[in-house]
Amino acid sequence: MNEARGQSRTPGGMNPQALRLDDAARVLSAVSPRPVTVEMLQTDIDAGAPTNADGTINLVHFAAWLVSEVTRGD
């Protein structure tokens, strides 16, 4: 736990609540059957995916947004 901010970090030093787009793409690619690119993430952000005030991505909020998009049924 990061005492100064009260936020946990992964062993590699990444905070899943505040990932830069390149780090988010790398993490998501590692758990996805297809590569995830920064451009793909930016497209999602342009379509309304949530970001933190500093432009980073909270993986839980992003995943929730993806689920809502998939289940929306356009």
OpenMM code with the backbone's topology and positions (N, CA, C; nanometers):
from openmm import Vec3, app, unit

residues = "MET ASN GLU ALA ARG GLY GLN SER ARG THR PRO GLY GLY MET ASN PRO GLN ALA LEU ARG LEU ASP ASP ALA ALA ARG VAL LEU SER ALA VAL SER PRO ARG PRO VAL THR VAL GLU MET LEU GLN THR ASP ILE ASP ALA GLY ALA PRO THR ASN ALA ASP GLY THR ILE ASN LEU VAL HIS PHE ALA ALA TRP LEU VAL SER GLU VAL THR ARG GLY ASP".split()
positions = [
    Vec3(0.0848, -0.1171, 0.0000),
    Vec3(0.0000, 0.0000, 0.0000),
    Vec3(0.0889, 0.1229, 0.0000),
    Vec3(0.0623, 0.2154, -0.0857),
    Vec3(0.1360, 0.3413, -0.0896),
    Vec3(0.0796, 0.4292, 0.0207),
    Vec3(0.1562, 0.4454, 0.1286),
    Vec3(0.1065, 0.5169, 0.2455),
    Vec3(0.0682, 0.6609, 0.2140),
    Vec3(0.1450, 0.7275, 0.1282),
    Vec3(0.1203, 0.8687, 0.1003),
    Vec3(-0.0125, 0.8902, 0.0287),
    Vec3(-0.0507, 0.7984, -0.0561),
    Vec3(-0.1724, 0.8164, -0.1350),
    Vec3(-0.2810, 0.7159, -0.1007),
    Vec3(-0.2470, 0.6149, -0.0239),
    Vec3(-0.3465, 0.5145, 0.0114),
    Vec3(-0.3864, 0.4269, -0.1058),
    Vec3(-0.2984, 0.4131, -0.2040),
    Vec3(-0.3295, 0.3336, -0.3220),
    Vec3(-0.2343, 0.2153, -0.3299),
    Vec3(-0.2871, 0.0982, -0.3657),
    Vec3(-0.2021, -0.0181, -0.3821),
    Vec3(-0.1401, -0.0169, -0.5209),
    Vec3(-0.0259, -0.0803, -0.5295),
    Vec3(0.0446, -0.0905, -0.6568),
    Vec3(0.0780, -0.2367, -0.6817),
    Vec3(0.0888, -0.2714, -0.8080),
    Vec3(0.1297, -0.4063, -0.8418),
    Vec3(0.2789, -0.4196, -0.8146),
    Vec3(0.3308, -0.5422, -0.8073),
    Vec3(0.4734, -0.5587, -0.7810),
    Vec3(0.5628, -0.4851, -0.8812),
    Vec3(0.5183, -0.4687, -1.0033),
    Vec3(0.5968, -0.3985, -1.1043),
    Vec3(0.5896, -0.2477, -1.0916),
    Vec3(0.5174, -0.1982, -0.9932),
    Vec3(0.5087, -0.0555, -0.9711),
    Vec3(0.3928, 0.0127, -1.0416),
    Vec3(0.3090, -0.0635, -1.1113),
    Vec3(0.1940, -0.0040, -1.1791),
    Vec3(0.0745, 0.0003, -1.0853),
    Vec3(-0.0009, 0.1073, -1.0942),
    Vec3(-0.1217, 0.1225, -1.0136),
    Vec3(-0.2415, 0.0913, -1.1031),
    Vec3(-0.3150, -0.0170, -1.0789),
    Vec3(-0.4284, -0.0525, -1.1644),
    Vec3(-0.5410, 0.0506, -1.1621),
    Vec3(-0.5346, 0.1446, -1.0672),
    Vec3(-0.6345, 0.2505, -1.0613),
    Vec3(-0.5922, 0.3726, -1.1421),
    Vec3(-0.4698, 0.3720, -1.1929),
    Vec3(-0.4194, 0.4881, -1.2669),
    Vec3(-0.3083, 0.4453, -1.3620),
    Vec3(-0.3474, 0.3753, -1.4693),
    Vec3(-0.2498, 0.3285, -1.5681),
    Vec3(-0.2416, 0.4239, -1.6863),
    Vec3(-0.1198, 0.4527, -1.7277),
    Vec3(-0.1015, 0.5270, -1.8535),
    Vec3(-0.1501, 0.4373, -1.9664),
    Vec3(-0.1858, 0.4963, -2.0783),
    Vec3(-0.2406, 0.4171, -2.1889),
    Vec3(-0.1448, 0.3085, -2.2352),
    Vec3(-0.0155, 0.3382, -2.2441),
    Vec3(0.0788, 0.2357, -2.2897),
    Vec3(0.0882, 0.1206, -2.1894),
    Vec3(0.0839, 0.1512, -2.0613),
    Vec3(0.0851, 0.0446, -1.9603),
    Vec3(-0.0455, -0.0343, -1.9635),
    Vec3(-0.1575, 0.0345, -1.9782),
    Vec3(-0.2866, -0.0343, -1.9863),
    Vec3(-0.2908, -0.1274, -2.1067),
    Vec3(-0.2401, -0.0820, -2.2202),
    Vec3(-0.2368, -0.1660, -2.3404),
    Vec3(-0.1517, -0.2902, -2.3163),
    Vec3(-0.0401, -0.2739, -2.2502),
    Vec3(0.0486, -0.3867, -2.2215),
    Vec3(-0.0194, -0.4866, -2.1264),
    Vec3(-0.0828, -0.4372, -2.0202),
    Vec3(-0.1505, -0.5242, -1.9237),
    Vec3(-0.2674, -0.5960, -1.9904),
    Vec3(-0.3487, -0.5223, -2.0635),
    Vec3(-0.4652, -0.5828, -2.1279),
    Vec3(-0.4242, -0.6818, -2.2361),
    Vec3(-0.3162, -0.6553, -2.3074),
    Vec3(-0.2671, -0.7499, -2.4082),
    Vec3(-0.2218, -0.8805, -2.3441),
    Vec3(-0.1676, -0.8715, -2.2235),
    Vec3(-0.1189, -0.9905, -2.1540),
    Vec3(-0.2316, -1.0843, -2.1137),
    Vec3(-0.3520, -1.0319, -2.0967),
    Vec3(-0.4650, -1.1154, -2.0532),
    Vec3(-0.5696, -1.1344, -2.1623),
    Vec3(-0.5434, -1.0833, -2.2795),
    Vec3(-0.6386, -1.0896, -2.3899),
    Vec3(-0.5894, -1.1865, -2.4969),
    Vec3(-0.6813, -1.2515, -2.5668),
    Vec3(-0.6386, -1.3385, -2.6764),
    Vec3(-0.5857, -1.2589, -2.7970),
    Vec3(-0.6168, -1.1298, -2.8009),
    Vec3(-0.5685, -1.0430, -2.9093),
    Vec3(-0.4930, -0.9256, -2.8489),
    Vec3(-0.3955, -0.8735, -2.9234),
    Vec3(-0.3221, -0.7565, -2.8731),
    Vec3(-0.4139, -0.6354, -2.8564),
    Vec3(-0.3892, -0.5568, -2.7540),
    Vec3(-0.4600, -0.4310, -2.7300),
    Vec3(-0.3588, -0.3200, -2.7508),
    Vec3(-0.3940, -0.2224, -2.8325),
    Vec3(-0.3018, -0.1132, -2.8625),
    Vec3(-0.3474, 0.0165, -2.7968),
    Vec3(-0.2551, 0.1091, -2.7868),
    Vec3(-0.2876, 0.2423, -2.7360),
    Vec3(-0.3950, 0.3051, -2.8234),
    Vec3(-0.3864, 0.2830, -2.9533),
    Vec3(-0.4849, 0.3392, -3.0452),
    Vec3(-0.6244, 0.2837, -3.0180),
    Vec3(-0.6325, 0.1556, -2.9860),
    Vec3(-0.7617, 0.0951, -2.9527),
    Vec3(-0.8186, 0.1581, -2.8262),
    Vec3(-0.7330, 0.1778, -2.7264),
    Vec3(-0.7777, 0.2405, -2.6025),
    Vec3(-0.8228, 0.3837, -2.6272),
    Vec3(-0.7500, 0.4557, -2.7103),
    Vec3(-0.7868, 0.5941, -2.7399),
    Vec3(-0.9215, 0.5998, -2.8117),
    Vec3(-0.9464, 0.5039, -2.8993),
    Vec3(-1.0761, 0.4963, -2.9672),
    Vec3(-1.1877, 0.4754, -2.8653),
    Vec3(-1.1636, 0.3869, -2.7678),
    Vec3(-1.2630, 0.3650, -2.6625),
    Vec3(-1.2847, 0.4921, -2.5801),
    Vec3(-1.1772, 0.5611, -2.5475),
    Vec3(-1.1892, 0.6864, -2.4717),
    Vec3(-1.2691, 0.7880, -2.5511),
    Vec3(-1.2412, 0.7980, -2.6801),
    Vec3(-1.3158, 0.8902, -2.7660),
    Vec3(-1.4644, 0.8538, -2.7720),
    Vec3(-1.4943, 0.7240, -2.7519),
    Vec3(-1.6331, 0.6767, -2.7542),
    Vec3(-1.6996, 0.6863, -2.6173),
    Vec3(-1.6258, 0.7338, -2.5166),
    Vec3(-1.6867, 0.7546, -2.3864),
    Vec3(-1.6302, 0.6748, -2.2707),
    Vec3(-1.5274, 0.5947, -2.2951),
    Vec3(-1.4673, 0.5197, -2.1849),
    Vec3(-1.4135, 0.6164, -2.0806),
    Vec3(-1.4303, 0.5827, -1.9530),
    Vec3(-1.3881, 0.6746, -1.8475),
    Vec3(-1.2364, 0.6801, -1.8317),
    Vec3(-1.1893, 0.7971, -1.7962),
    Vec3(-1.0494, 0.8157, -1.7609),
    Vec3(-1.0432, 0.8969, -1.6324),
    Vec3(-0.9305, 0.8908, -1.5683),
    Vec3(-0.9055, 0.9754, -1.4526),
    Vec3(-0.8768, 1.1170, -1.5023),
    Vec3(-0.8773, 1.2125, -1.4136),
    Vec3(-0.8537, 1.3531, -1.4493),
    Vec3(-0.7196, 1.3735, -1.5199),
    Vec3(-0.6225, 1.2884, -1.4872),
    Vec3(-0.4897, 1.3029, -1.5484),
    Vec3(-0.4741, 1.2222, -1.6776),
    Vec3(-0.5841, 1.1610, -1.7255),
    Vec3(-0.5802, 1.0859, -1.8507),
    Vec3(-0.5448, 0.9400, -1.8351),
    Vec3(-0.5171, 0.8965, -1.7130),
    Vec3(-0.4875, 0.7555, -1.6909),
    Vec3(-0.6181, 0.6755, -1.6846),
    Vec3(-0.6035, 0.5440, -1.6874),
    Vec3(-0.7191, 0.4547, -1.6869),
    Vec3(-0.7233, 0.3746, -1.5571),
    Vec3(-0.8413, 0.3692, -1.4971),
    Vec3(-0.8679, 0.2800, -1.3850),
    Vec3(-0.9214, 0.1517, -1.4480),
    Vec3(-0.8492, 0.0409, -1.4317),
    Vec3(-0.8889, -0.0826, -1.4992),
    Vec3(-1.0277, -0.1310, -1.4603),
    Vec3(-1.0673, -0.1120, -1.3351),
    Vec3(-1.2010, -0.1562, -1.2924),
    Vec3(-1.3081, -0.0722, -1.3614),
    Vec3(-1.2911, 0.0576, -1.3641),
    Vec3(-1.3887, 0.1455, -1.4301),
    Vec3(-1.3935, 0.1181, -1.5806),
    Vec3(-1.2768, 0.0951, -1.6395),
    Vec3(-1.2705, 0.0673, -1.7827),
    Vec3(-1.3420, -0.0651, -1.8140),
    Vec3(-1.3167, -0.1670, -1.7320),
    Vec3(-1.3825, -0.2967, -1.7533),
    Vec3(-1.5338, -0.2841, -1.7387),
    Vec3(-1.5783, -0.2089, -1.6405),
    Vec3(-1.7224, -0.1886, -1.6221),
    Vec3(-1.7824, -0.1185, -1.7428),
    Vec3(-1.7110, -0.0211, -1.7976),
    Vec3(-1.7593, 0.0491, -1.9159),
    Vec3(-1.7685, -0.0476, -2.0336),
    Vec3(-1.6662, -0.1331, -2.0501),
    Vec3(-1.6688, -0.2298, -2.1606),
    Vec3(-1.7894, -0.3228, -2.1491),
    Vec3(-1.8160, -0.3709, -2.0285),
    Vec3(-1.9311, -0.4594, -2.0069),
    Vec3(-2.0597, -0.3865, -2.0416),
    Vec3(-2.0706, -0.2618, -1.9996),
    Vec3(-2.1929, -0.1874, -2.0302),
    Vec3(-2.2087, -0.1646, -2.1801),
    Vec3(-2.0987, -0.1476, -2.2503),
    Vec3(-2.1050, -0.1305, -2.3955),
    Vec3(-2.1467, -0.2601, -2.4644),
    Vec3(-2.0956, -0.3719, -2.4185),
    Vec3(-2.1273, -0.5016, -2.4781),
    Vec3(-2.2740, -0.5389, -2.4535),
    Vec3(-2.3219, -0.5067, -2.3343),
    Vec3(-2.4596, -0.5444, -2.2998),
    Vec3(-2.5630, -0.4409, -2.3400),
    Vec3(-2.5173, -0.3287, -2.3926),
    Vec3(-2.6100, -0.2223, -2.4309),
    Vec3(-2.7001, -0.2627, -2.5452),
    Vec3(-2.6500, -0.3424, -2.6390),
    Vec3(-2.7315, -0.3967, -2.7461),
    Vec3(-2.7784, -0.2963, -2.8487),
    Vec3(-2.6859, -0.2211, -2.9047),
    Vec3(-2.7220, -0.1215, -3.0092),
    Vec3(-2.7910, -0.1872, -3.1262),
] * unit.nanometer
topology = app.Topology()
chain = topology.addChain("A")
for resn in residues:
    res = topology.addResidue(resn, chain)
    for name in ("N", "CA", "C"):
        topology.addAtom(name, app.Element.getBySymbol(name[0]), res)
